[in-house]
């Protein structure tokens, strides 16, 4: 019997619990979560038979780990529109708009940005092929080893915009098209790390994208239901101490429990966990704070300098000139003529936006992610997952990128490392 503790009940921690019972059948898993809900940074707001994702938004067929989990659990998915119904807004006017399929969008972009378009597509095809090789590696390893083995290590070492420029991609194309697309996932502008930018582009390029019909936060809940794990909500882990026998003592409140292995599946920078007796420590990262406001009403098209006859896109991306606002998402209410609008910003959203954006409107919910994802910067080497034998830090992958796929892939890799350590 292997006694395993998982700290964090987000998608990474719940995946780790699921994979533990799959690959280490005699494991006994306890999941600690300091909040009163399962899901972490996956959070779905449900109202009027409609789900609005306020956290992790979508996945695509290249996300092999997520897709395999969805299939194994028998979850129903919703395929988002195949046509690209988007616009780019610079804070004053719409500078790009299209509701055409991707092929026609590329032709439209080529007439304006010339060779930057085929150069970008060639880069994405090459990188996508390298990422697919990650899934062929059965042997667990540190992430920096995985990246080196498939030729992806250059991406986390350099800034994304520098990589693009070195490949002959024009600054105007980067500012007007590529940066707004990366802001779908990461709101950061300056010094965005190369792999984070690449993963954001690949997330929306060339593949259909999906959400779960019951909301994306149903995935971590279903993972726990499918694994006989003990869930401890509102249980803040104070410390992890390595014992003289090589096991780990975890202190929660005034209660201490001993485990054979521990997976930390929450950012240490915000978890405030003291770790004693472990030689390998991690350098702290700065995390991005994100504000989301969900509103409902009749949209004022003049806010975007659109005419009354213009069709409102499903998504309006923003260029750097529109900071701190990074994205608008629009969905018609199934029960009225009103529109649900989700706005994302890197600064608090004031009521003046509500007054300007709507002819009449109201705020439904405000949500703040205090640690949405790390502020991605180039790094010579990705940090270690294995802090010690039996002590793994799943979130080390977030120095490269943060997504549903990266978390589930990291969870699978971590469980395989623990299994290998137990077998030796």
N, C-alpha and C positions, 0 to 999 in steps of 0.2 A: 504494500500500500504506500503510495506517494502522497504526502500531505502538501498541497500546493495552495498558496495564497495569491490572489490577483487583486491588485489595488487599483480601483477605477472600474466603473460599470458603463463606460462608453463603448463605442463600437470595437475598439481595440481590446479592452478587457473582456467583453462578452465573447468576442471571437476566440480569445485565448482560452477561456473556460470551455468553449465548444470543442476546440481543437485538442485540448488536454484529454477530454473523454474519448476523443476519436483516436488519438495516437498513443495515449498512455491510459489504457482502459482501467487500470487499477488505481487511478488517481482519485483523491478526495479533494475537491476544490471549494475554497471559500472566497467569495468576491466581496470586497469592502468598497463601499461608495459613501462619500461624505455628504452628498446631496440626498434628497428624498425621492429621486427618480432615476430610472435607468435610461441611458441614451447618450449622456455626455453632450458632445457638440452636434449630435443629430437630434433635432427638435422640430416636431410637426405641430402646427396649429390647425385644428380641425373645426370648421364651422360651415353650416349651410351645404352639407354634402361635398365640401371642397377642402382639400388639404393644401396648406401653405407651408413650405419648408423655410423655417427661420434659421436653420443650420445647414448641415451637409445636404446639398440639393439634388445631385444626380450622379449616375454612373453610366458607363458605356460598355459595349461588348469587349473592349480591350482590357477591362478590369476583371481579369480572370478569377481572382480570389473571391471578389464580391459576387460575381455571376455564379460561381460554383456553389457558394453558400445559399444564394437565392434559389437555385435549382434543388439543392439538397433539402431545403426547408419547405419547398413547394409554395413559395410566396408568389403572389400575382404582381405583375409589373405593368406600368403605364408607359407606353412609348410616346415621347413628346413629339411635337410636329417635325416632320421631315423637312419642310420648307423653313428657311431662315428668316423669320419675321422679326427683324431687329433694326435698330437705328443707333447711330452714334451722335451724341449731343455734346457740344463744347461749352455748355453753360449759357450760351446765347442762342444758338441755332443748331438744327440738325445738319451734320456734315456728311452723313452717309445713311442711306435707308434702303432696305430691300425686303421683299417678301417672296423672293424667288428661290428655287432650289439652289443648293450649294454650287452646282456647275455654272449656273448663270451668274451667281455672285462672283465667282472667280473671273469670268470673262469681264464683268463690270469693273472689278478691281484692276485687272490687267491693263485696261485702257487708260487708267489713271496712274498706276504705280509701276507699270512696265515690268522689268526683269525681277523686281523685288518679289513678285508673286511666285513665279516658278522656282526661284531660289529658296523661298520659304517652304514651299511644298516639298522640294527635294530634301531639305533639312529634316522636315517632319517625318518623311518616309524612312529616312535612314535611322533617325532616333527611335521611331516606333519599332523598327526591326530589332534594334538593340534591346529595347525594353521587353519585347516578346521572349528574348533569350533568357531573361531573368526567371521565367516560369519553367524553363527546361532544367534549371539547376536544382537537383534533388537534395544535394548536400547542404545543410545549413551553414551559414557563415555570417561574419560581420557585414553590415551593409556596404562599407567601403570596399570590402573584398568582392561582393557581388557586383558593384558598379565597375570596378577595375576589370573583372573577368569578362564583361560584355562591352567594354569600351565606353561606358557612360560617365567615367570619373571626371572628364573635362568639364562636364556641365555644372557640377557643384563648386568647381574651383573658380569660376569666372562669373561676372555680371551678365545677365541675360541680354541687355542691350548691346554690350560689347561683343558678345558672340554673334549677334545678328549683324552688326555693322561689319565685323570681320568677314562675314559670309556675303558681303555685298548688298545687304538689304538697306534700303534708303531710310533716313531718319524720319521723313515725313510719313512713310508707310508705318513705321514703328509707332510714332506718336498718335496717328489718326485711326489706325486699325488694330495693330497688335496690342498696344497697351490697354485700350478699352476691353479687348477680349480677355486679357489676363486678369482684368479687374472683376470679371465674373466670379472668379474664385478668390483671388488675392487683391486686396485694395492697395497694397503697397506699390509705390512708384519708384523711388530712388533706390539704387543698388540692389534691385531684385536679383536674387541668386538664379543662376542659369537653369538648374533643374526645376526649380519652382515655376519659372516662366514656361519652360518646356511642358511640364505636366499640365499647366493650365490650358495651353493651346491644344494639346492632344486630347484634353477632356471634352472639347467641343468640335474637334476637327474630324471630318471624314467618317464618322460613325453615328448611328442613331443613339440618342441618349434616353435614359429611362429613370423613372422614379417608382417606388413601391406604391401600389394602389392604397394600401393602408397607412401610408406615410413612411418616410425613411427611418424614423425612429422605431418602427416596428421590427426592424432587423435585429438590433441588439436585444430587444425583449424576447424575440423568437429564438435567438441563439441560446439565451439562458434557459428558456423553457425546454429546449431540446437537450440540455445537458443537466444532469442531476447535481447542480451546484448549490451551495448554501449562500444566499444573498443577504448581506448585512448592510441595509440602508442607514443613512445618517450616522455612519461609523467612520470617524476621522482617525486615520492612522497617524500617530504621533511620532513613532520611531521604528526603525528596523535595526536590530543588533545581531551581528554574527556571533554564534556561541562557539565555545572551545571544541565542540563536536562537529562543527561545520554546518549546523542547521541555523535557522534564523528566528529570532524572537521578535514578534510584532506587538507593539503596545497600542491598544485602542481604548481611549479613556483611561480607566484604572486597570483594565484587564489585559493580560499578556497571553499570547498563544505562540506555540513553536511550530514551525513549518520546515519541511525538507527543502523547499524551493519557493521563490517569490518572483512574481512578475509585476513590475511597476508599470501601470498602463494609464498614467496621468502625468502631466508635466510637473516635474519636480520643482520648477520655478514658482509654481502657484500652490503646490500641494503642502509645502512646509513640513517635510518629513525629515527628521534627523536620521542619518545613516552612520552607524558606528561599526568599527572593526572591519571595514571594507577598504582595501588599498586604492581602488580606482574611483576617482571622483570626476564629476562633469563640470564644465564651465557653464555658468548660467547664461540663458538666452533671454532676450527681450521679446515680449509677446505683443501682438497687435490687438488693440481694443476696437471692437466693431459695434456700431449701433444700428438697430433695425426697427423701423416703424411700419406697422401694418395699418393702412387706412382704407376707408371705403366712402364712395360718393360719386359725384359727376365730375369727371376730369376736365380741367380748363386747358384746352389744347393750346391756347395762346402762351401758356407757360413755356412750351417748347418751340414757340414761334411757328406753330402749325395752324392751318386754316380749318374752319369748321367742317369742310368737306374731306379733310385728310383722315386716313385710317390710323388709329392709334396702334403702334407696334406692340407686340407681346413683351418685348424687352427693349429698354433704352439703356445702352451703355454710355459711359461718360469718358471724355478725355481728361487729361490732367488739369485743363483749365476749369473744369467743373468741380474741383475739389472743394469741400470734403465729400460731396456726394459721389458715389461710385456706381450706382445702378438703380434702375426702376424696373419693376416687374408688374405687369397688368393682367388681370383676369376678370372677365365679365361674371357677375354674380348669376348663378343659375336660377335665382328666385326673384330677381328684380332687374331694372335697367342700370343699376349702379355698377361701379367697377371697384374691385379690390386692388389696391396698390401697395406693393412692398418696396420700401426705400432703404438702401444701405448707405451708411456714412461712416467715416473715420472720426467724426466729432458728433457730440450730442445734436439731435434734430429738434429744432425749435418749432413752436406753433406757427411761426410765420410761413413755413413751408406748407402747412396744411391750408392756410388762407390763400396762398398763391397758386397751389397746385389744383385746388378744387373750386368749382363754382359753388358747391355745397359739399361738405365732407366732414368726417369725424375720425378720430383715432380709435382703432380697435385694440391694439396692444403695442407696447414698447418693450423691446428686448435688447439687453446689452450682453455681448460676449466679452468678458474681461480678458480672456486669453484665447482669442479665436484661432490663432496660429502664430508661430514665431515670425518675427520680422526677418525674412530670409536674406541672408548675405552670403557672398562667396566664402567658402571655407576650404582650406587645403585638404582636410581629411574629415570625413564624417565621424562623429563620436561613436564610442563603443556601445553595443547593446549589452554585452556581458560585463557587468561590473565586478562580478566574482562568480565562482562556480555556484550555480543555483540561484543567482540573483541577476535578473535581466531587466533592462530598461527599454520597454517597447517604444517609447516616444523618441528615442535617439534618431529614428528615421526622419523626424520632423525638422531636422537641420537641412534636409533636402527638399521635402514637400509634405503637405498635410492634406489627406483626403480619406474618403471611405476605403479606397483601395490600399493606400499606403498603410493604414492602420490594420486592416485585416491581413495584408501580406506580412507585416511586421509581427503580428500575433502568431501566424503560422510558422514563421521562421524561428521565433522565440521558443515555441513548444518543441520544435524539432531539435533546437540546441539543447534544451533540458533533457529530452529523450536520449540524445547522444551522450550527454554527460552521465546520465543514469546507467547507460549500457556499458560505460568504460570503467 
